[in-house]
Amino acid sequence: MNTPRSLRPLLRHWRAGIVAVCLAVALPAHAGPLPQLSGFATVGSGTLRYFGLRIYDATLWSPGGAWSAGKPYALELRYARRFEGAAIARRSIEEMRAQRAHPAATLARWETQMRALFPDVEAGDRLTGVRIPGAGAAFYSGTQKLGQIDDEAFAEAFFGIWLDPASSAPELRNRLLGAS
C-alpha cells in the first residue's frame, strides 16, 4: 500500500501510540506482586465473598505463571473492607483446624506468630504471603516485609487455606489454580 509522504509521520505516531497502549494494558497483568518477584506471573485470581459481601480479591503468582506446590509462589490478598490483624490470624487458625488436625500447642504458637505479623487492614490494603520451600513463608504489607515464619508445616497449612483440595472455598481455589 502506498501511503502519501505527508501521512507517514502521523501513521508512525499512531502506531507508536497503539504499541504504548498495548504495553500499558499488558504489563500490569504480568508484573509480579513484589519487586523482588519480577519473574512471577498470575496463575489465577478470584474473589472471596461471605453472605454476598466481598471480603477480598486473591491472586496466586508463580514463576512464569505455572504453579507447583513444591516451588516458590505468592498469594496476594487485596482486602475489600477493614479487618483487625488479630481477626485475620484467628480466622486463619480456624481454617487450618478445619482442614487437618494439628496439636493445640502448634495452633496456639502459629496464631501468636501471625498476630505479631499481621497488621490491621483497610479496604484496598494488600497483604502478600510468599511460600519459600524449605524455609516457610514470608509476609508483606504492600511491598514492606512484615516478617517470616520459618516453619514448613505452618506454610503448608497456611497456604492450604486457599490451595488444598479441602479448602472451604473450592470455587476460589479453582480460580486461583486457573481451573475455572
C-alpha positions as CSV (number, residue, x, y, z in Angstrom):
1,M,0.0,0.0,0.0
2,N,1.4,3.4,-0.9
3,T,0.9,6.0,1.8
4,P,1.4,9.6,0.9
5,R,4.5,11.1,2.4
6,S,2.5,13.7,4.3
7,L,0.7,11.0,6.3
8,R,3.7,8.8,7.1
9,P,4.8,10.8,10.3
10,L,1.2,10.7,11.5
11,L,1.0,6.9,11.0
12,R,4.3,6.4,12.8
13,H,2.9,8.3,15.8
14,W,-0.4,6.5,15.7
15,R,1.4,3.1,15.6
16,A,3.7,4.1,18.5
17,G,0.6,5.1,20.4
18,I,-1.1,1.8,19.8
19,V,2.1,-0.1,21.0
20,A,2.3,2.1,24.1
21,V,-1.4,1.4,25.0
22,C,-0.9,-2.3,24.4
23,L,2.1,-2.4,26.7
24,A,0.4,-0.4,29.4
25,V,-2.5,-2.8,29.4
26,A,-0.3,-5.9,29.3
27,L,2.3,-5.0,31.8
28,P,0.2,-4.9,35.0
29,A,-1.2,-8.4,34.2
30,H,2.4,-9.8,34.2
31,A,4.1,-7.7,36.8
32,G,4.9,-9.7,40.0
33,P,3.2,-8.9,43.3
34,L,6.5,-7.7,44.8
35,P,9.5,-6.0,43.1
36,Q,11.8,-9.0,44.0
37,L,9.4,-11.4,42.4
38,S,9.6,-9.8,38.9
39,G,9.6,-13.2,37.2
40,F,6.3,-14.2,38.7
41,A,3.1,-14.1,36.7
42,T,-0.5,-14.6,37.5
43,V,-1.7,-18.2,37.8
44,G,-5.3,-17.3,38.7
45,S,-7.4,-14.9,40.7
46,G,-10.8,-14.8,42.3
47,T,-12.9,-13.1,45.0
48,L,-13.9,-14.4,48.4
49,R,-17.5,-13.5,49.4
50,Y,-19.2,-14.2,52.6
51,F,-23.0,-13.9,52.5
52,G,-22.6,-11.9,49.3
53,L,-20.2,-9.4,50.8
54,R,-16.9,-9.1,49.1
55,I,-14.1,-9.9,51.6
56,Y,-11.0,-9.8,49.4
57,D,-9.7,-10.4,45.9
58,A,-7.0,-13.1,45.8
59,T,-4.3,-13.6,43.2
60,L,-1.9,-16.5,43.0
61,W,1.5,-15.8,41.5
62,S,4.3,-18.1,40.5
63,P,7.4,-18.1,38.3
64,G,6.2,-18.0,34.7
65,G,2.6,-18.4,35.9
66,A,2.9,-22.2,36.3
67,W,2.0,-23.2,39.9
68,S,3.6,-26.1,41.7
69,A,3.2,-26.7,45.4
70,G,6.9,-27.6,45.7
71,K,8.2,-24.3,44.1
72,P,8.1,-20.7,45.4
73,Y,4.8,-18.9,44.9
74,A,3.0,-15.9,46.3
75,L,-0.6,-15.4,47.3
76,E,-1.8,-11.8,47.3
77,L,-5.0,-10.7,49.1
78,R,-6.4,-7.2,48.4
79,Y,-9.0,-6.5,51.1
80,A,-12.4,-5.0,50.4
81,R,-13.1,-4.0,53.9
82,R,-11.5,-3.3,57.3
83,F,-10.2,-6.2,59.5
84,E,-8.1,-6.4,62.6
85,G,-4.8,-8.3,62.2
86,A,-5.8,-10.4,65.2
87,A,-9.1,-11.4,63.5
88,I,-7.2,-12.4,60.3
89,A,-4.8,-14.6,62.4
90,R,-7.8,-16.1,64.3
91,R,-9.7,-16.9,61.1
92,S,-6.6,-18.4,59.5
93,I,-6.3,-20.8,62.5
94,E,-10.0,-21.8,62.2
95,E,-9.4,-22.6,58.5
96,M,-6.3,-24.6,59.3
97,R,-8.0,-26.5,62.0
98,A,-11.0,-27.3,59.8
99,Q,-8.7,-28.9,57.1
100,R,-6.5,-31.0,59.2
101,A,-5.8,-32.0,62.9
102,H,-2.9,-30.1,64.4
103,P,-1.8,-30.1,68.0
104,A,-3.4,-27.4,70.1
105,A,0.0,-26.1,71.1
106,T,1.1,-25.8,67.5
107,L,-2.0,-23.9,66.5
108,A,-1.5,-21.6,69.5
109,R,2.1,-20.9,68.5
110,W,1.1,-20.2,64.9
111,E,-1.7,-17.8,66.0
112,T,0.7,-15.9,68.2
113,Q,3.2,-15.7,65.3
114,M,0.6,-14.4,62.9
115,R,-0.8,-11.9,65.4
116,A,2.7,-10.5,65.7
117,L,3.0,-10.1,61.9
118,F,-0.5,-9.3,60.5
119,P,-1.5,-5.6,60.6
120,D,-5.0,-4.2,60.7
121,V,-6.1,-3.7,57.1
122,E,-8.4,-1.2,55.5
123,A,-10.3,-1.5,52.2
124,G,-7.7,-1.5,49.4
125,D,-4.8,-2.8,51.5
126,R,-2.8,-5.7,50.1
127,L,-1.2,-8.5,52.1
128,T,1.0,-11.0,50.3
129,G,2.3,-14.3,51.6
130,V,5.3,-15.8,49.8
131,R,5.8,-19.6,50.0
132,I,9.5,-20.4,50.4
133,P,10.0,-24.1,50.1
134,G,12.5,-25.3,52.7
135,A,12.1,-22.1,54.7
136,G,8.4,-21.4,55.4
137,A,6.6,-18.2,54.5
138,A,7.3,-14.5,54.3
139,F,4.6,-11.9,54.6
140,Y,4.3,-8.4,53.1
141,S,2.0,-5.4,53.5
142,G,2.2,-3.7,50.2
143,T,5.9,-4.0,49.4
144,Q,7.1,-3.8,53.1
145,K,8.2,-7.1,54.6
146,L,6.3,-7.8,57.8
147,G,8.4,-10.9,58.8
148,Q,8.8,-14.5,58.2
149,I,7.6,-17.7,59.8
150,D,10.3,-20.4,59.4
151,D,8.1,-23.5,59.7
152,E,7.3,-25.8,56.8
153,A,4.3,-27.3,58.5
154,F,2.9,-23.8,59.1
155,A,3.5,-22.7,55.5
156,E,1.7,-25.9,54.2
157,A,-1.2,-25.4,56.5
158,F,-1.5,-21.6,55.9
159,F,-1.4,-21.7,52.1
160,G,-3.6,-24.8,52.2
161,I,-6.4,-22.5,53.4
162,W,-6.7,-21.5,49.7
163,L,-4.9,-24.2,47.8
164,D,-5.6,-27.5,49.5
165,P,-8.3,-29.7,47.9
166,A,-10.1,-29.5,51.3
167,S,-10.3,-25.6,51.1
168,S,-13.6,-24.2,52.5
169,A,-13.7,-22.0,49.3
170,P,-13.4,-24.6,46.5
171,E,-14.6,-22.1,43.8
172,L,-11.9,-19.6,44.8
173,R,-9.3,-22.4,44.9
174,N,-10.2,-23.4,41.3
175,R,-10.0,-19.8,40.1
176,L,-6.6,-19.4,41.8
177,L,-5.3,-22.5,40.2
178,G,-6.6,-21.4,36.8
179,A,-9.1,-24.3,36.7
180,S,-12.2,-22.2,36.0
